[in-house]
Amino acid sequence: MECSTTTHEGAPPLGQRNYALDGLRGLAALAVALSHCNLAVSGSAVWVLTLPELPGHPFGDVVGRLAYLLFPGDAAVTLFFVLSGHVLW
């Protein structure tokens, strides 16, 4: 059985990858992993705190909650799946 090397219309030739999108996909995967680690370390109770309640909690909890701004796991999951669909298409 022969392997076909034809691509659909508008697709780059086989063997050519967009490394910028691959890198962005990798960063999204890393942000998801770091978000999960942050949740495992800080626990789920920290995630229901509002901004005025943060000063009364330990420094580690506050830093963990604010780390979500750098590693927003839910947005990174969406970005990862959208890029995966595009890159692997």
TORTIDREN-202160 format. One record per residue (C-alpha): residue number from 1; residue in one letter; x, y, z. Coordinates in steps of 0.25 Angstrom, whole numbers, m for minus. Layout:
<atoms>
<nr->NUM, rest->A, c1->X, c2->Y, c3->Z>
...
</atoms>
This chain:
<atoms>
<nr->1, rest->M, c1->0, c2->0, c3->0>
<nr->2, rest->E, c1->6, c2->14, c3->m4>
<nr->3, rest->C, c1->5, c2->26, c3->5>
<nr->4, rest->S, c1->m1, c2->38, c3->m1>
<nr->5, rest->T, c1->7, c2->51, c3->1>
<nr->6, rest->T, c1->m4, c2->60, c3->m4>
<nr->7, rest->T, c1->m9, c2->71, c3->5>
<nr->8, rest->H, c1->m22, c2->79, c3->6>
<nr->9, rest->E, c1->m23, c2->92, c3->m1>
<nr->10, rest->G, c1->m16, c2->103, c3->6>
<nr->11, rest->A, c1->m8, c2->94, c3->15>
<nr->12, rest->P, c1->7, c2->96, c3->16>
<nr->13, rest->P, c1->15, c2->85, c3->9>
<nr->14, rest->L, c1->18, c2->73, c3->18>
<nr->15, rest->G, c1->30, c2->74, c3->26>
<nr->16, rest->Q, c1->28, c2->89, c3->28>
<nr->17, rest->R, c1->24, c2->94, c3->42>
<nr->18, rest->N, c1->21, c2->107, c3->48>
<nr->19, rest->Y, c1->30, c2->107, c3->60>
<nr->20, rest->A, c1->25, c2->119, c3->66>
<nr->21, rest->L, c1->11, c2->113, c3->67>
<nr->22, rest->D, c1->18, c2->100, c3->73>
<nr->23, rest->G, c1->25, c2->109, c3->83>
<nr->24, rest->L, c1->12, c2->116, c3->87>
<nr->25, rest->R, c1->5, c2->103, c3->89>
<nr->26, rest->G, c1->17, c2->98, c3->98>
<nr->27, rest->L, c1->16, c2->111, c3->106>
<nr->28, rest->A, c1->1, c2->108, c3->107>
<nr->29, rest->A, c1->3, c2->94, c3->112>
<nr->30, rest->L, c1->13, c2->99, c3->122>
<nr->31, rest->A, c1->3, c2->109, c3->127>
<nr->32, rest->V, c1->m7, c2->98, c3->129>
<nr->33, rest->A, c1->3, c2->89, c3->137>
<nr->34, rest->L, c1->8, c2->101, c3->146>
<nr->35, rest->S, c1->m7, c2->104, c3->148>
<nr->36, rest->H, c1->m10, c2->90, c3->153>
<nr->37, rest->C, c1->3, c2->90, c3->162>
<nr->38, rest->N, c1->m2, c2->103, c3->168>
<nr->39, rest->L, c1->m15, c2->98, c3->171>
<nr->40, rest->A, c1->m9, c2->85, c3->177>
<nr->41, rest->V, c1->0, c2->93, c3->186>
<nr->42, rest->S, c1->m10, c2->104, c3->190>
<nr->43, rest->G, c1->m22, c2->96, c3->191>
<nr->44, rest->S, c1->m36, c2->100, c3->186>
<nr->45, rest->A, c1->m40, c2->109, c3->198>
<nr->46, rest->V, c1->m31, c2->120, c3->193>
<nr->47, rest->W, c1->m38, c2->121, c3->180>
<nr->48, rest->V, c1->m51, c2->126, c3->186>
<nr->49, rest->L, c1->m44, c2->138, c3->193>
<nr->50, rest->T, c1->m47, c2->152, c3->188>
<nr->51, rest->L, c1->m37, c2->163, c3->187>
<nr->52, rest->P, c1->m41, c2->170, c3->201>
<nr->53, rest->E, c1->m39, c2->156, c3->208>
<nr->54, rest->L, c1->m25, c2->154, c3->203>
<nr->55, rest->P, c1->m17, c2->162, c3->213>
<nr->56, rest->G, c1->m22, c2->154, c3->225>
<nr->57, rest->H, c1->m16, c2->141, c3->219>
<nr->58, rest->P, c1->m2, c2->135, c3->219>
<nr->59, rest->F, c1->8, c2->141, c3->209>
<nr->60, rest->G, c1->9, c2->127, c3->201>
<nr->61, rest->D, c1->m6, c2->127, c3->199>
<nr->62, rest->V, c1->m6, c2->141, c3->194>
<nr->63, rest->V, c1->5, c2->138, c3->184>
<nr->64, rest->G, c1->m1, c2->126, c3->179>
<nr->65, rest->R, c1->m14, c2->133, c3->177>
<nr->66, rest->L, c1->m7, c2->144, c3->169>
<nr->67, rest->A, c1->1, c2->134, c3->161>
<nr->68, rest->Y, c1->m12, c2->131, c3->154>
<nr->69, rest->L, c1->m10, c2->144, c3->147>
<nr->70, rest->L, c1->3, c2->139, c3->141>
<nr->71, rest->F, c1->m2, c2->125, c3->138>
<nr->72, rest->P, c1->m17, c2->125, c3->135>
<nr->73, rest->G, c1->m20, c2->110, c3->133>
<nr->74, rest->D, c1->m34, c2->111, c3->128>
<nr->75, rest->A, c1->m30, c2->121, c3->117>
<nr->76, rest->A, c1->m17, c2->113, c3->114>
<nr->77, rest->V, c1->m26, c2->100, c3->112>
<nr->78, rest->T, c1->m34, c2->107, c3->102>
<nr->79, rest->L, c1->m22, c2->113, c3->95>
<nr->80, rest->F, c1->m15, c2->99, c3->95>
<nr->81, rest->F, c1->m27, c2->92, c3->88>
<nr->82, rest->V, c1->m29, c2->103, c3->78>
<nr->83, rest->L, c1->m14, c2->103, c3->74>
<nr->84, rest->S, c1->m14, c2->88, c3->74>
<nr->85, rest->G, c1->m26, c2->87, c3->64>
<nr->86, rest->H, c1->m19, c2->97, c3->55>
<nr->87, rest->V, c1->m5, c2->91, c3->56>
<nr->88, rest->L, c1->m9, c2->77, c3->54>
<nr->89, rest->W, c1->m19, c2->80, c3->43>
</atoms>
